[in-house]
Each structure stands twice: as structure tokens, then as C-alpha cells.
């Protein structure tokens, strides 16, 4: 299991992309997947963030990279910090 960081701003964009790829790729056990998803929701700060993965809007890019872009856009629109620099 990867160590989780406390805030989205502690992740680089590439580190967070890896986390999303693990969710989308259904890596590990069901318990691990639940932990990944709960962490994803917590650090994005959006209670509905799981919809970006499982129920994306029809015109949304639902690839892992597209989900990262959605997270970035949502955080910026809500004046929340983004990813740390690499």
C-alpha cells in the first residue's frame, strides 16, 4: 500500500495521477480500492468526486489524465490549492 499524503497540495500531479490509475485499474483488493477512493474524495475536497471516476458527464474525459484535469479545474474554481511542484 502506498503511503497517503494529508492534502492534495502535498502531491505532485504525477503522484496523484498514479493514485487515480490504481483506482481506474482496479489494483489490489476491494478493501484497498475502498481506501484509495475514500482518500481520493478526502484530498480533492469534493464529496461528489467519485462521480468523476464512476459517473463522468457525457462530454468529460474519463481517462486518469482527464480526471486529474477535472480535479485541477474544480480545485481552482473553488479557490483551493493545487498540486505541489515536481
Backbone bond lengths (Angstrom), bond angles and torsions (degrees), N, CA, C in turn:
res aa  C-N    CA-C-N  psi(-1)  N-CA   C-N-CA  omega(-1)  CA-C   N-CA-C  phi
1 X - - - 1.451 - - 1.526 108.92 -
2 X 1.295 115.55 135.65 1.457 121.01 178.09 1.527 109.31 -75.13
3 X 1.325 117.42 146.98 1.470 118.80 175.31 1.531 109.53 -73.48
4 X 1.306 116.53 131.37 1.461 120.83 179.08 1.522 109.79 -84.43
5 X 1.304 115.63 146.77 1.461 121.49 175.89 1.521 108.23 -96.82
6 X 1.314 116.21 160.11 1.463 120.55 -173.35 1.521 114.33 -77.74
7 X 1.312 117.06 -29.34 1.462 121.53 -175.26 1.523 110.35 -139.42
8 X 1.313 115.56 154.76 1.460 119.71 177.09 1.528 110.39 -59.20
9 X 1.326 116.68 -35.76 1.465 120.60 -177.35 1.527 112.94 -69.30
10 X 1.330 117.88 -5.89 1.463 121.58 174.46 1.531 111.62 -90.44
11 X 1.329 116.81 -10.45 1.465 122.50 178.89 1.521 110.26 -94.87
12 X 1.333 116.31 143.57 1.458 119.16 163.96 1.531 105.74 -80.59
13 X 1.297 116.15 163.27 1.465 119.41 178.64 1.528 110.88 -60.11
14 X 1.323 117.56 -39.93 1.469 120.33 -178.63 1.527 111.57 -69.00
15 X 1.325 118.26 -35.32 1.468 120.36 176.75 1.523 110.52 -65.01
16 X 1.328 116.01 -41.29 1.461 119.53 -179.20 1.523 110.62 -70.60
17 X 1.317 116.78 -34.36 1.463 120.87 175.23 1.526 109.95 -59.54
18 X 1.315 117.59 -42.25 1.469 121.12 178.19 1.524 111.04 -60.46
19 X 1.330 117.16 -40.75 1.463 120.83 178.46 1.533 110.06 -61.99
20 X 1.324 116.55 -45.68 1.464 120.42 179.43 1.525 110.74 -64.67
21 X 1.322 117.37 -38.21 1.463 120.36 177.69 1.527 111.07 -62.81
22 X 1.320 117.65 -35.28 1.466 120.08 176.67 1.522 110.68 -66.65
23 X 1.334 116.76 -38.40 1.465 119.90 177.87 1.528 109.59 -66.61
24 X 1.317 116.64 -51.59 1.468 121.14 -177.18 1.525 112.26 -65.27
25 X 1.326 116.66 -31.32 1.459 121.21 -179.91 1.514 113.62 -86.79
26 X 1.330 116.38 1.76 1.463 123.28 179.81 1.535 110.16 50.29
27 X 1.328 115.10 53.81 1.459 122.19 179.50 1.521 109.54 -81.10
28 X 1.318 116.73 134.23 1.464 121.34 174.23 1.514 113.76 84.97
29 X 1.317 113.63 -167.70 1.460 121.57 -176.69 1.525 111.04 -77.92
30 X 1.313 115.30 169.21 1.460 120.41 176.08 1.528 110.16 -61.10
31 X 1.325 116.22 -39.05 1.467 120.75 178.67 1.531 110.49 -62.22
32 X 1.324 116.52 -43.93 1.463 120.85 178.78 1.525 110.39 -63.82
33 X 1.326 116.99 -42.29 1.460 120.78 177.79 1.531 110.73 -60.44
34 X 1.333 116.70 -41.65 1.466 120.62 177.50 1.524 110.91 -60.79
35 X 1.336 116.37 -43.02 1.468 120.76 178.96 1.526 110.96 -63.95
36 X 1.326 116.57 -42.72 1.464 120.24 178.00 1.527 111.06 -60.02
37 X 1.329 116.11 -47.03 1.457 120.16 -177.52 1.524 111.23 -65.82
38 X 1.321 117.29 -43.49 1.465 120.28 178.11 1.526 110.41 -60.46
39 X 1.322 116.30 -41.59 1.461 120.21 178.83 1.531 110.47 -65.75
40 X 1.317 117.12 -43.19 1.463 121.98 177.72 1.527 110.50 -55.64
41 X 1.322 116.88 -47.92 1.464 121.38 -179.87 1.526 110.27 -63.53
42 X 1.325 116.43 -43.92 1.465 120.80 -177.92 1.530 112.21 -62.18
43 X 1.325 117.14 -50.09 1.467 118.54 -174.97 1.527 113.43 -77.07
44 X 1.332 118.32 -23.77 1.465 118.26 175.60 1.521 110.14 -73.06
45 X 1.329 117.06 -28.68 1.457 120.74 -179.83 1.511 113.30 83.60
46 X 1.315 117.22 10.03 1.465 121.84 -178.42 1.521 109.32 -120.12
47 X 1.320 116.51 116.37 1.462 120.97 -178.05 1.530 112.23 -60.62
48 X 1.313 117.21 -26.88 1.468 121.43 -178.67 1.528 112.58 -96.50
49 X 1.324 118.00 14.44 1.467 121.32 -175.69 1.522 113.31 -60.64
50 X 1.317 117.84 -28.60 1.470 119.20 179.57 1.530 111.15 -62.62
51 X 1.331 116.95 -25.65 1.468 120.17 177.31 1.522 111.41 -63.25
52 X 1.322 117.82 -30.08 1.463 121.32 179.16 1.526 110.39 -63.36
53 X 1.329 116.83 -26.05 1.465 121.87 179.63 1.522 110.93 -93.55
54 X 1.339 116.32 -51.34 1.461 120.82 -170.37 1.525 114.81 -94.67
55 X 1.326 117.92 -25.50 1.469 121.54 -178.20 1.529 110.40 -136.79
56 X 1.333 117.56 58.46 1.468 118.96 -177.17 1.526 111.30 -66.59
57 X 1.322 114.95 155.04 1.457 119.27 175.14 1.523 108.52 -62.54
58 X 1.322 116.37 154.67 1.465 121.28 -175.47 1.524 113.30 -54.70
59 X 1.322 117.33 -36.45 1.462 120.41 -176.74 1.526 113.29 -95.14
60 X 1.329 117.71 5.64 1.468 121.68 -176.46 1.528 111.54 -82.10
61 X 1.317 115.53 147.79 1.463 122.03 172.63 1.523 106.11 -81.62
62 X 1.323 117.06 108.64 1.469 120.22 -175.38 1.528 112.95 -96.16
63 X 1.339 116.70 15.89 1.464 119.91 172.46 1.528 107.56 -73.02
64 X 1.320 116.92 165.42 1.468 120.14 177.93 1.531 110.33 -57.70
65 X 1.318 116.55 -40.95 1.463 120.72 179.22 1.525 110.93 -65.10
66 X 1.326 116.50 -40.03 1.462 120.83 177.94 1.516 112.06 -65.08
67 X 1.324 116.45 -37.48 1.466 120.70 178.16 1.524 109.88 -65.56
68 X 1.328 117.48 -39.61 1.473 120.65 175.78 1.527 109.27 -59.11
69 X 1.327 117.63 -43.34 1.462 120.68 179.64 1.528 111.05 -64.33
70 X 1.327 117.24 -37.63 1.460 121.16 176.92 1.520 110.47 -63.77
71 X 1.327 116.72 -43.62 1.469 121.23 177.84 1.528 109.35 -59.93
72 X 1.331 116.93 -47.55 1.465 120.72 -179.28 1.529 111.11 -59.64
73 X 1.323 116.62 -44.91 1.462 120.73 -178.72 1.525 111.14 -65.68
74 X 1.329 117.17 -43.38 1.463 120.66 -179.57 1.520 110.58 -64.04
75 X 1.331 116.68 -44.47 1.468 120.56 -179.78 1.533 110.21 -63.11
76 X 1.324 117.43 -43.32 1.468 120.81 179.59 1.529 110.79 -63.80
77 X 1.334 116.92 -43.54 1.462 121.16 -179.91 1.523 111.93 -63.44
78 X 1.322 116.55 -26.93 1.462 121.50 -179.73 1.528 112.21 -101.40
79 X 1.331 115.28 13.22 1.469 123.08 176.92 1.524 112.80 53.77
80 X 1.319 114.15 43.30 1.459 121.52 177.06 1.523 108.52 -107.73
81 X 1.330 117.29 151.28 1.466 119.20 -179.08 1.523 112.17 -63.47
82 X 1.311 114.74 150.22 1.460 121.08 178.57 1.513 111.63 -96.51
83 X 1.320 115.03 -153.15 1.462 121.57 -178.36 1.520 110.69 -76.22
84 X 1.332 115.12 154.89 1.465 118.31 174.37 1.522 108.34 -76.80
85 X 1.316 115.16 158.47 1.461 120.40 177.90 1.519 109.73 -69.67
86 X 1.317 115.71 147.53 1.470 120.82 -179.14 1.506 111.97 -68.60
